[in-house]
Amino acid sequence: MIIGLAPGMHGANRSGVPFVGDSSGNLLGEVLKASKLMGRVKITNAVKCLPIKNLPSSREVQNCSRFLIQEIGEHQLNANPVLLLLGGVAHRATISALRGKQSDYPFSHGAVHSINGVTLVDSYHCSRYNTQTGRLTYQMFLDVVAVAGNMAYP
C-alpha cells in the first residue's frame, strides 16, 4: 500500500482518485509501471480532503486518522504488509495510526522500519517541487519503490 499526503488540487481533488491527474501521479504511475507494480498496490492518502495551502494541519491529519487506521488494518490482513510512505506527513500519520512513538521511527528517504508487524518504507514525496529541485530524482524514486515492492512480493 502507498500512502501519500492529501488529494492534489488539480488531480485527486477533481477526480476522487489518489494521484490521478497531476504531476505526482504521473511520476508514480511511471514508476509503478517500470516496477511492474501497477494494479498490484492500493494507493491512499493520510488526509482525505484538499488541505489549505496544500499542507494539512495536525488537526486535519487527526480528523482523518480513523480512515487511515481502517485502511492500514485491512492491509495488515495481507501475508506481508508493506507500506510505502510518501513524505514526512504520511510517515508521521502512519506512525500515529500504528500507535508508535515518533522518535523511534525517524523519517529518512529510503529508511525501512518495522512496527506492529508492518514494514514501512520511507520516500520523499513524488511532488513536482521535490522533483524539480532535485530532492527526489526518478532513479531515487524507482529504487525506493523497488525496495518496497520486493519486500511486499518477494
OpenMM code with the backbone's topology and positions (N, CA, C; nanometers):
from openmm import Vec3, app, unit

residues = "MET ILE ILE GLY LEU ALA PRO GLY MET HIS GLY ALA ASN ARG SER GLY VAL PRO PHE VAL GLY ASP SER SER GLY ASN LEU LEU GLY GLU VAL LEU LYS ALA SER LYS LEU MET GLY ARG VAL LYS ILE THR ASN ALA VAL LYS CYS LEU PRO ILE LYS ASN LEU PRO SER SER ARG GLU VAL GLN ASN CYS SER ARG PHE LEU ILE GLN GLU ILE GLY GLU HIS GLN LEU ASN ALA ASN PRO VAL LEU LEU LEU LEU GLY GLY VAL ALA HIS ARG ALA THR ILE SER ALA LEU ARG GLY LYS GLN SER ASP TYR PRO PHE SER HIS GLY ALA VAL HIS SER ILE ASN GLY VAL THR LEU VAL ASP SER TYR HIS CYS SER ARG TYR ASN THR GLN THR GLY ARG LEU THR TYR GLN MET PHE LEU ASP VAL VAL ALA VAL ALA GLY ASN MET ALA TYR PRO".split()
positions = [
    Vec3(0.0849, -0.1166, 0.0000),
    Vec3(0.0000, 0.0000, 0.0000),
    Vec3(0.0896, 0.1231, 0.0000),
    Vec3(0.0485, 0.2243, -0.0752),
    Vec3(0.1215, 0.3503, -0.0826),
    Vec3(0.0361, 0.4567, -0.0153),
    Vec3(0.0980, 0.5324, 0.0751),
    Vec3(0.0271, 0.6377, 0.1467),
    Vec3(0.0923, 0.7712, 0.1142),
    Vec3(0.0138, 0.8602, 0.0558),
    Vec3(0.0603, 0.9940, 0.0237),
    Vec3(0.0113, 1.0942, 0.1258),
    Vec3(0.0235, 1.2200, 0.0893),
    Vec3(-0.0076, 1.3303, 0.1787),
    Vec3(-0.1588, 1.3592, 0.1834),
    Vec3(-0.2118, 1.4084, 0.0724),
    Vec3(-0.3516, 1.4505, 0.0642),
    Vec3(-0.3864, 1.4664, -0.0832),
    Vec3(-0.5137, 1.4778, -0.1149),
    Vec3(-0.5506, 1.4976, -0.2552),
    Vec3(-0.4890, 1.6253, -0.3115),
    Vec3(-0.4386, 1.6171, -0.4332),
    Vec3(-0.3864, 1.7346, -0.5012),
    Vec3(-0.5001, 1.8161, -0.5596),
    Vec3(-0.4850, 1.9488, -0.5605),
    Vec3(-0.5913, 2.0381, -0.6056),
    Vec3(-0.6318, 2.0108, -0.7504),
    Vec3(-0.5356, 1.9854, -0.8368),
    Vec3(-0.5675, 1.9689, -0.9781),
    Vec3(-0.5807, 1.8225, -1.0191),
    Vec3(-0.5589, 1.7326, -0.9261),
    Vec3(-0.5659, 1.5907, -0.9584),
    Vec3(-0.6739, 1.5206, -0.8801),
    Vec3(-0.6335, 1.4590, -0.7713),
    Vec3(-0.7246, 1.3749, -0.6939),
    Vec3(-0.8456, 1.4498, -0.6406),
    Vec3(-0.8315, 1.5766, -0.6102),
    Vec3(-0.9462, 1.6509, -0.5595),
    Vec3(-1.0560, 1.6603, -0.6656),
    Vec3(-1.0157, 1.6643, -0.7916),
    Vec3(-1.1147, 1.6699, -0.9006),
    Vec3(-1.1616, 1.5305, -0.9426),
    Vec3(-1.0690, 1.4344, -0.9425),
    Vec3(-1.1033, 1.3002, -0.9921),
    Vec3(-1.1574, 1.2085, -0.8833),
    Vec3(-1.1218, 1.2360, -0.7583),
    Vec3(-1.1619, 1.1486, -0.6486),
    Vec3(-1.0734, 1.0260, -0.6338),
    Vec3(-0.9688, 1.0168, -0.7164),
    Vec3(-0.8777, 0.9026, -0.7128),
    Vec3(-0.7382, 0.9531, -0.6762),
    Vec3(-0.6769, 0.8987, -0.5697),
    Vec3(-0.5441, 0.9457, -0.5297),
    Vec3(-0.4424, 0.9388, -0.6437),
    Vec3(-0.3673, 1.0458, -0.6600),
    Vec3(-0.2568, 1.0550, -0.7553),
    Vec3(-0.3003, 1.0451, -0.9016),
    Vec3(-0.4234, 1.0818, -0.9309),
    Vec3(-0.4695, 1.0819, -1.0695),
    Vec3(-0.4901, 1.2267, -1.1133),
    Vec3(-0.4246, 1.2655, -1.2229),
    Vec3(-0.4472, 1.3962, -1.2810),
    Vec3(-0.3487, 1.5038, -1.2433),
    Vec3(-0.2372, 1.4671, -1.1817),
    Vec3(-0.1357, 1.5681, -1.1514),
    Vec3(0.0039, 1.5108, -1.1744),
    Vec3(0.1057, 1.5953, -1.1618),
    Vec3(0.2420, 1.5503, -1.1918),
    Vec3(0.2904, 1.4436, -1.0944),
    Vec3(0.2499, 1.4512, -0.9688),
    Vec3(0.2882, 1.3475, -0.8723),
    Vec3(0.2370, 1.2113, -0.9179),
    Vec3(0.1123, 1.2104, -0.9617),
    Vec3(0.0518, 1.0870, -1.0088),
    Vec3(0.1165, 1.0361, -1.1362),
    Vec3(0.1567, 1.1276, -1.2227),
    Vec3(0.2253, 1.0866, -1.3457),
    Vec3(0.3545, 1.0140, -1.3131),
    Vec3(0.4335, 1.0710, -1.2224),
    Vec3(0.5596, 1.0074, -1.1836),
    Vec3(0.5334, 0.8749, -1.1132),
    Vec3(0.4395, 0.8736, -1.0212),
    Vec3(0.4075, 0.7497, -0.9507),
    Vec3(0.3643, 0.6417, -1.0495),
    Vec3(0.2800, 0.6772, -1.1446),
    Vec3(0.2348, 0.5801, -1.2443),
    Vec3(0.3495, 0.5252, -1.3279),
    Vec3(0.4394, 0.6131, -1.3723),
    Vec3(0.5556, 0.5681, -1.4499),
    Vec3(0.6412, 0.4701, -1.3705),
    Vec3(0.6640, 0.5012, -1.2441),
    Vec3(0.7496, 0.4170, -1.1600),
    Vec3(0.6797, 0.2844, -1.1279),
    Vec3(0.5504, 0.2880, -1.1031),
    Vec3(0.4777, 0.1634, -1.0776),
    Vec3(0.4792, 0.0733, -1.2004),
    Vec3(0.4644, 0.1309, -1.3182),
    Vec3(0.4722, 0.0515, -1.4419),
    Vec3(0.6109, -0.0077, -1.4585),
    Vec3(0.7128, 0.0742, -1.4391),
    Vec3(0.8507, 0.0273, -1.4547),
    Vec3(0.8838, -0.0826, -1.3543),
    Vec3(0.8229, -0.0755, -1.2361),
    Vec3(0.8476, -0.1743, -1.1300),
    Vec3(0.7540, -0.2941, -1.1391),
    Vec3(0.6654, -0.2939, -1.2386),
    Vec3(0.5663, -0.3993, -1.2565),
    Vec3(0.4736, -0.4135, -1.1348),
    Vec3(0.4432, -0.2980, -1.0733),
    Vec3(0.3540, -0.2968, -0.9577),
    Vec3(0.2199, -0.2311, -0.9879),
    Vec3(0.2026, -0.1783, -1.1081),
    Vec3(0.0774, -0.1124, -1.1445),
    Vec3(-0.0374, -0.2128, -1.1283),
    Vec3(-0.1405, -0.1704, -1.0562),
    Vec3(-0.2566, -0.2564, -1.0339),
    Vec3(-0.2389, -0.3566, -0.9217),
    Vec3(-0.1202, -0.3591, -0.8614),
    Vec3(-0.0963, -0.4553, -0.7527),
    Vec3(-0.0944, -0.3891, -0.6163),
    Vec3(-0.1016, -0.2571, -0.6126),
    Vec3(-0.0930, -0.1857, -0.4855),
    Vec3(-0.2131, -0.0944, -0.4672),
    Vec3(-0.2538, -0.0785, -0.3433),
    Vec3(-0.3581, 0.0182, -0.3089),
    Vec3(-0.2878, 0.1512, -0.2847),
    Vec3(-0.3495, 0.2587, -0.3300),
    Vec3(-0.2929, 0.3918, -0.3110),
    Vec3(-0.3950, 0.4756, -0.2356),
    Vec3(-0.3503, 0.5432, -0.1313),
    Vec3(-0.4384, 0.6257, -0.0496),
    Vec3(-0.3615, 0.7478, -0.0013),
    Vec3(-0.4268, 0.8296, 0.0776),
    Vec3(-0.3645, 0.9478, 0.1375),
    Vec3(-0.3931, 0.9524, 0.2866),
    Vec3(-0.3020, 1.0137, 0.3602),
    Vec3(-0.3210, 1.0296, 0.5042),
    Vec3(-0.4379, 1.1229, 0.5330),
    Vec3(-0.4524, 1.2258, 0.4521),
    Vec3(-0.5615, 1.3225, 0.4659),
    Vec3(-0.6536, 1.3048, 0.3466),
    Vec3(-0.7816, 1.3053, 0.3695),
    Vec3(-0.8783, 1.2721, 0.2649),
    Vec3(-0.9357, 1.3924, 0.1920),
    Vec3(-0.9137, 1.5136, 0.2426),
    Vec3(-0.9675, 1.6331, 0.1773),
    Vec3(-0.8528, 1.7253, 0.1378),
    Vec3(-0.8804, 1.8141, 0.0446),
    Vec3(-0.7807, 1.9089, -0.0019),
    Vec3(-0.7443, 2.0045, 0.1107),
    Vec3(-0.6183, 2.0049, 0.1547),
    Vec3(-0.5794, 2.0939, 0.2640),
    Vec3(-0.5547, 2.2371, 0.2144),
    Vec3(-0.5720, 2.3303, 0.3044),
    Vec3(-0.5437, 2.4704, 0.2743),
    Vec3(-0.3940, 2.4846, 0.2472),
    Vec3(-0.3589, 2.5560, 0.1408),
    Vec3(-0.2195, 2.5788, 0.1011),
    Vec3(-0.1431, 2.4483, 0.0787),
    Vec3(-0.2152, 2.3400, 0.0480),
    Vec3(-0.1552, 2.2110, 0.0145),
    Vec3(-0.0712, 2.1499, 0.1264),
    Vec3(-0.0911, 2.1952, 0.2480),
    Vec3(-0.0195, 2.1380, 0.3619),
    Vec3(-0.1190, 2.1170, 0.4751),
    Vec3(-0.1534, 1.9919, 0.5038),
    Vec3(-0.2550, 1.9671, 0.6063),
    Vec3(-0.2067, 2.0051, 0.7458),
    Vec3(-0.2999, 2.0564, 0.8235),
    Vec3(-0.2706, 2.0876, 0.9633),
    Vec3(-0.2734, 1.9584, 1.0442),
    Vec3(-0.2207, 1.9646, 1.1637),
    Vec3(-0.2239, 1.8458, 1.2502),
    Vec3(-0.3682, 1.8077, 1.2814),
    Vec3(-0.4562, 1.9067, 1.2873),
    Vec3(-0.5977, 1.8775, 1.3124),
    Vec3(-0.6593, 1.8001, 1.1956),
    Vec3(-0.6259, 1.8389, 1.0714),
    Vec3(-0.6774, 1.7664, 0.9551),
    Vec3(-0.6260, 1.6223, 0.9542),
    Vec3(-0.4987, 1.6049, 0.9861),
    Vec3(-0.4419, 1.4701, 0.9916),
    Vec3(-0.5139, 1.3885, 1.0979),
    Vec3(-0.5332, 1.4475, 1.2141),
    Vec3(-0.6020, 1.3778, 1.3234),
    Vec3(-0.7465, 1.3452, 1.2863),
    Vec3(-0.8154, 1.4387, 1.2213),
    Vec3(-0.9550, 1.4152, 1.1820),
    Vec3(-0.9687, 1.2998, 1.0833),
    Vec3(-0.8671, 1.2784, 1.0015),
    Vec3(-0.8724, 1.1716, 0.9004),
    Vec3(-0.8087, 1.0414, 0.9489),
    Vec3(-0.7520, 1.0420, 1.0671),
    Vec3(-0.6761, 0.9252, 1.1138),
    Vec3(-0.7606, 0.7986, 1.1224),
    Vec3(-0.8872, 0.8104, 1.1551),
    Vec3(-0.9708, 0.6896, 1.1663),
    Vec3(-0.9813, 0.6168, 1.0323),
    Vec3(-0.9815, 0.6925, 0.9231),
    Vec3(-0.9875, 0.6300, 0.7907),
    Vec3(-0.8558, 0.5598, 0.7583),
    Vec3(-0.7444, 0.6260, 0.7927),
    Vec3(-0.6130, 0.5662, 0.7685),
    Vec3(-0.5944, 0.4414, 0.8546),
    Vec3(-0.6367, 0.4479, 0.9794),
    Vec3(-0.6270, 0.3312, 1.0687),
    Vec3(-0.7040, 0.2133, 1.0090),
    Vec3(-0.8232, 0.2396, 0.9575),
    Vec3(-0.9040, 0.1328, 0.8977),
    Vec3(-0.8344, 0.0757, 0.7737),
    Vec3(-0.7809, 0.1616, 0.6877),
    Vec3(-0.7143, 0.1149, 0.5663),
    Vec3(-0.5899, 0.0322, 0.5988),
    Vec3(-0.5136, 0.0773, 0.6962),
    Vec3(-0.3947, 0.0015, 0.7366),
    Vec3(-0.4364, -0.1323, 0.7966),
    Vec3(-0.5397, -0.1323, 0.8782),
    Vec3(-0.5902, -0.2572, 0.9370),
    Vec3(-0.6304, -0.3582, 0.8311),
    Vec3(-0.6969, -0.3116, 0.7270),
    Vec3(-0.7347, -0.4005, 0.6167),
    Vec3(-0.6105, -0.4523, 0.5445),
    Vec3(-0.5109, -0.3658, 0.5295),
    Vec3(-0.3872, -0.4056, 0.4611),
    Vec3(-0.3080, -0.5066, 0.5444),
    Vec3(-0.3195, -0.4985, 0.6763),
    Vec3(-0.2472, -0.5905, 0.7635),
    Vec3(-0.2961, -0.7340, 0.7479),
    Vec3(-0.4094, -0.7540, 0.6837),
    Vec3(-0.4584, -0.8890, 0.6595),
    Vec3(-0.3750, -0.9605, 0.5535),
    Vec3(-0.2979, -0.8848, 0.4760),
    Vec3(-0.2081, -0.9447, 0.3761),
    Vec3(-0.0976, -1.0217, 0.4464),
    Vec3(-0.0424, -1.1193, 0.3784),
    Vec3(0.0628, -1.2032, 0.4370),
    Vec3(0.1866, -1.1225, 0.4721),
    Vec3(0.2184, -1.0225, 0.3937),
    Vec3(0.3408, -0.9464, 0.4129),
    Vec3(0.3112, -0.7970, 0.3971),
    Vec3(0.2488, -0.7333, 0.4990),
    Vec3(0.2077, -0.5944, 0.4823),
    Vec3(0.3254, -0.4970, 0.4758),
    Vec3(0.3322, -0.4239, 0.3656),
    Vec3(0.4353, -0.3228, 0.3435),
    Vec3(0.3656, -0.1931, 0.3071),
    Vec3(0.4084, -0.0840, 0.3694),
    Vec3(0.3541, 0.0480, 0.3397),
    Vec3(0.4671, 0.1361, 0.2874),
    Vec3(0.4472, 0.1952, 0.1712),
    Vec3(0.5404, 0.2939, 0.1169),
    Vec3(0.4840, 0.4303, 0.1527),
    Vec3(0.5588, 0.5062, 0.2312),
    Vec3(0.5111, 0.6336, 0.2841),
    Vec3(0.5760, 0.7484, 0.2081),
    Vec3(0.4929, 0.8285, 0.1420),
    Vec3(0.5429, 0.9366, 0.0587),
    Vec3(0.5425, 1.0678, 0.1358),
    Vec3(0.6559, 1.0999, 0.1952),
    Vec3(0.6729, 1.2259, 0.2662),
    Vec3(0.6557, 1.2147, 0.4160),
    Vec3(0.7022, 1.3213, 0.4821),
    Vec3(0.7005, 1.3253, 0.6278),
    Vec3(0.5622, 1.3245, 0.6891),
    Vec3(0.4659, 1.3906, 0.6257),
    Vec3(0.3301, 1.3929, 0.6805),
    Vec3(0.2708, 1.2521, 0.6790),
    Vec3(0.2837, 1.1830, 0.5680),
    Vec3(0.2328, 1.0453, 0.5592),
    Vec3(0.3057, 0.9551, 0.6586),
    Vec3(0.4360, 0.9759, 0.6724),
    Vec3(0.5151, 0.8974, 0.7674),
    Vec3(0.4623, 0.9181, 0.9101),
    Vec3(0.4509, 1.0429, 0.9522),
    Vec3(0.4062, 1.0711, 1.0887),
    Vec3(0.2629, 1.0237, 1.1126),
    Vec3(0.1752, 1.0419, 1.0141),
    Vec3(0.0363, 0.9967, 1.0286),
    Vec3(0.0305, 0.8450, 1.0440),
    Vec3(0.1156, 0.7742, 0.9700),
    Vec3(0.1160, 0.6277, 0.9764),
    Vec3(0.1730, 0.5791, 1.1092),
    Vec3(0.2800, 0.6413, 1.1555),
    Vec3(0.3360, 0.6046, 1.2865),
    Vec3(0.2283, 0.6230, 1.3941),
    Vec3(0.1566, 0.7339, 1.3888),
    Vec3(0.0480, 0.7585, 1.4856),
    Vec3(-0.0624, 0.6546, 1.4714),
    Vec3(-0.1005, 0.6231, 1.3479),
    Vec3(-0.2070, 0.5244, 1.3250),
    Vec3(-0.1693, 0.3874, 1.3800),
    Vec3(-0.0407, 0.3572, 1.3764),
    Vec3(0.0081, 0.2288, 1.4288),
    Vec3(0.0472, 0.2378, 1.5761),
    Vec3(0.0173, 0.3514, 1.6372),
    Vec3(0.0421, 0.3765, 1.7802),
    Vec3(0.1897, 0.3676, 1.8182),
    Vec3(0.2738, 0.4131, 1.7263),
    Vec3(0.4171, 0.4149, 1.7529),
    Vec3(0.4612, 0.5485, 1.8092),
    Vec3(0.5807, 0.5496, 1.8622),
    Vec3(0.6408, 0.6721, 1.9149),
    Vec3(0.7245, 0.7339, 1.8027),
    Vec3(0.6932, 0.8573, 1.7657),
    Vec3(0.7575, 0.9221, 1.6512),
    Vec3(0.9102, 0.9171, 1.6585),
    Vec3(0.9659, 0.9405, 1.7752),
    Vec3(1.1124, 0.9454, 1.7880),
    Vec3(1.1788, 0.8097, 1.7643),
    Vec3(1.1026, 0.7022, 1.7735),
    Vec3(1.1577, 0.5682, 1.7486),
    Vec3(1.1646, 0.5358, 1.5990),
    Vec3(1.0981, 0.6165, 1.5173),
    Vec3(1.0899, 0.5889, 1.3732),
    Vec3(1.1150, 0.7178, 1.2939),
    Vec3(1.2382, 0.7641, 1.2901),
    Vec3(1.2662, 0.8901, 1.2197),
    Vec3(1.2490, 0.8762, 1.0686),
    Vec3(1.1964, 0.9815, 1.0063),
    Vec3(1.1781, 0.9829, 0.8621),
    Vec3(1.3107, 1.0094, 0.7922),
    Vec3(1.3359, 0.9306, 0.6893),
    Vec3(1.4531, 0.9499, 0.6040),
    Vec3(1.4259, 0.8765, 0.4737),
    Vec3(1.4553, 0.9408, 0.3622),
    Vec3(1.4310, 0.8760, 0.2332),
    Vec3(1.5054, 0.7430, 0.2283),
    Vec3(1.4334, 0.6369, 0.1986),
    Vec3(1.4918, 0.5034, 0.1885),
    Vec3(1.4957, 0.4267, 0.3191),
    Vec3(1.4570, 0.4912, 0.4295),
    Vec3(1.4575, 0.4223, 0.5590),
    Vec3(1.3509, 0.3131, 0.5601),
    Vec3(1.3815, 0.2040, 0.6278),
    Vec3(1.2880, 0.0927, 0.6435),
    Vec3(1.2673, 0.0713, 0.7931),
    Vec3(1.1434, 0.0653, 0.8334),
    Vec3(1.1071, 0.0455, 0.9743),
    Vec3(1.0107, -0.0717, 0.9834),
    Vec3(1.0063, -0.1332, 1.0998),
    Vec3(0.9077, -0.2366, 1.1274),
    Vec3(0.8345, -0.1969, 1.2543),
    Vec3(0.7014, -0.1973, 1.2463),
    Vec3(0.6208, -0.1589, 1.3620),
    Vec3(0.4920, -0.2417, 1.3613),
    Vec3(0.4674, -0.3092, 1.4697),
    Vec3(0.3450, -0.3882, 1.4862),
    Vec3(0.3191, -0.4820, 1.3685),
    Vec3(0.4230, -0.5469, 1.3206),
    Vec3(0.4085, -0.6446, 1.2132),
    Vec3(0.3960, -0.5855, 1.0741),
    Vec3(0.4153, -0.4551, 1.0616),
    Vec3(0.4056, -0.3880, 0.9324),
    Vec3(0.5429, -0.3295, 0.8974),
    Vec3(0.5841, -0.3478, 0.7735),
    Vec3(0.7087, -0.2881, 0.7256),
    Vec3(0.6767, -0.1540, 0.6617),
    Vec3(0.7491, -0.0517, 0.7027),
    Vec3(0.7329, 0.0830, 0.6479),
    Vec3(0.8567, 0.1186, 0.5673),
    Vec3(0.8362, 0.1743, 0.4497),
    Vec3(0.9466, 0.2221, 0.3660),
    Vec3(0.9196, 0.3692, 0.3397),
    Vec3(1.0155, 0.4543, 0.3766),
    Vec3(1.0009, 0.5982, 0.3593),
    Vec3(1.0544, 0.6451, 0.2246),
    Vec3(0.9854, 0.7426, 0.1671),
    Vec3(1.0323, 0.8092, 0.0453),
    Vec3(0.9963, 0.9565, 0.0534),
    Vec3(1.0807, 1.0390, -0.0068),
    Vec3(1.0363, 1.1756, -0.0280),
    Vec3(0.9114, 1.1694, -0.1138),
    Vec3(0.8234, 1.2647, -0.0968),
    Vec3(0.7016, 1.2691, -0.1772),
    Vec3(0.7391, 1.2956, -0.3229),
    Vec3(0.6648, 1.2369, -0.4134),
    Vec3(0.6938, 1.2500, -0.5568),
    Vec3(0.6314, 1.3760, -0.6161),
    Vec3(0.6296, 1.4822, -0.5395),
    Vec3(0.5719, 1.6092, -0.5830),
    Vec3(0.6581, 1.6762, -0.6894),
    Vec3(0.5953, 1.7619, -0.7651),
    Vec3(0.6679, 1.8392, -0.8663),
    Vec3(0.7788, 1.9213, -0.7996),
    Vec3(0.7499, 1.9798, -0.6841),
    Vec3(0.8510, 2.0594, -0.6136),
    Vec3(0.9749, 1.9751, -0.5843),
    Vec3(0.9551, 1.8559, -0.5295),
    Vec3(1.0700, 1.7703, -0.4946),
    Vec3(1.1468, 1.7242, -0.6178),
    Vec3(1.0777, 1.6986, -0.7262),
    Vec3(1.1485, 1.6527, -0.8465),
    Vec3(1.2167, 1.7679, -0.9179),
    Vec3(1.1534, 1.8852, -0.9206),
    Vec3(1.2151, 1.9993, -0.9891),
    Vec3(1.3359, 2.0534, -0.9143),
    Vec3(1.3386, 2.0388, -0.7825),
    Vec3(1.4537, 2.0859, -0.7045),
    Vec3(1.5636, 1.9802, -0.6946),
    Vec3(1.5360, 1.8600, -0.7435),
    Vec3(1.6352, 1.7530, -0.7381),
    Vec3(1.6394, 1.6788, -0.6059),
    Vec3(1.5520, 1.7137, -0.5158),
    Vec3(1.5483, 1.6412, -0.3883),
    Vec3(1.5139, 1.4945, -0.4117),
    Vec3(1.4266, 1.4704, -0.5110),
    Vec3(1.3892, 1.3342, -0.5483),
    Vec3(1.4058, 1.3202, -0.6992),
    Vec3(1.4904, 1.2278, -0.7395),
    Vec3(1.5073, 1.2003, -0.8820),
    Vec3(1.4235, 1.0788, -0.9202),
    Vec3(1.4042, 1.0623, -1.0491),
    Vec3(1.3319, 0.9451, -1.0982),
    Vec3(1.3987, 0.8176, -1.0466),
    Vec3(1.5301, 0.8113, -1.0555),
    Vec3(1.6026, 0.6909, -1.0137),
    Vec3(1.5887, 0.6655, -0.8638),
    Vec3(1.5957, 0.7718, -0.7836),
    Vec3(1.5779, 0.7561, -0.6390),
    Vec3(1.4397, 0.6986, -0.6075),
    Vec3(1.3390, 0.7499, -0.6778),
    Vec3(1.2027, 0.7045, -0.6538),
    Vec3(1.1840, 0.5611, -0.7027),
    Vec3(1.2370, 0.5324, -0.8187),
    Vec3(1.2305, 0.3961, -0.8723),
    Vec3(1.2962, 0.2982, -0.7760),
    Vec3(1.4108, 0.3355, -0.7221),
    Vec3(1.4835, 0.2474, -0.6297),
    Vec3(1.4031, 0.2195, -0.5029),
    Vec3(1.3436, 0.3227, -0.4435),
    Vec3(1.2715, 0.3023, -0.3184),
    Vec3(1.1411, 0.2252, -0.3424),
    Vec3(1.0761, 0.2488, -0.4564),
    Vec3(0.9555, 0.1709, -0.4887),
    Vec3(0.9938, 0.0245, -0.5105),
    Vec3(1.1078, 0.0010, -0.5734),
    Vec3(1.1533, -0.1377, -0.5949),
    Vec3(1.1815, -0.2066, -0.4617),
    Vec3(1.2417, -0.1353, -0.3673),
    Vec3(1.2679, -0.1931, -0.2346),
    Vec3(1.1360, -0.2357, -0.1702),
    Vec3(1.0377, -0.1450, -0.1700),
    Vec3(0.9077, -0.1783, -0.1095),
    Vec3(0.8401, -0.2925, -0.1850),
    Vec3(0.8463, -0.2891, -0.3165),
    Vec3(0.7851, -0.3952, -0.3969),
    Vec3(0.8468, -0.5298, -0.3721),
    Vec3(0.9795, -0.5329, -0.3602),
    Vec3(1.0489, -0.6600, -0.3342),
    Vec3(1.0175, -0.7139, -0.1956),
    Vec3(0.9910, -0.6262, -0.1012),
    Vec3(0.9529, -0.6716, 0.0330),
    Vec3(0.8090, -0.7251, 0.0341),
    Vec3(0.7220, -0.6592, -0.0407),
    Vec3(0.5811, -0.6995, -0.0444),
    Vec3(0.5601, -0.8252, -0.1270),
    Vec3(0.6395, -0.8384, -0.2338),
    Vec3(0.6262, -0.9522, -0.3261),
    Vec3(0.7620, -1.0175, -0.3471),
    Vec3(0.8117, -1.0873, -0.2419),
    Vec3(0.9474, -1.1471, -0.2522),
    Vec3(0.9561, -1.2564, -0.3586),
] * unit.nanometer
topology = app.Topology()
chain = topology.addChain("A")
for resn in residues:
    res = topology.addResidue(resn, chain)
    for name in ("N", "CA", "C"):
        topology.addAtom(name, app.Element.getBySymbol(name[0]), res)
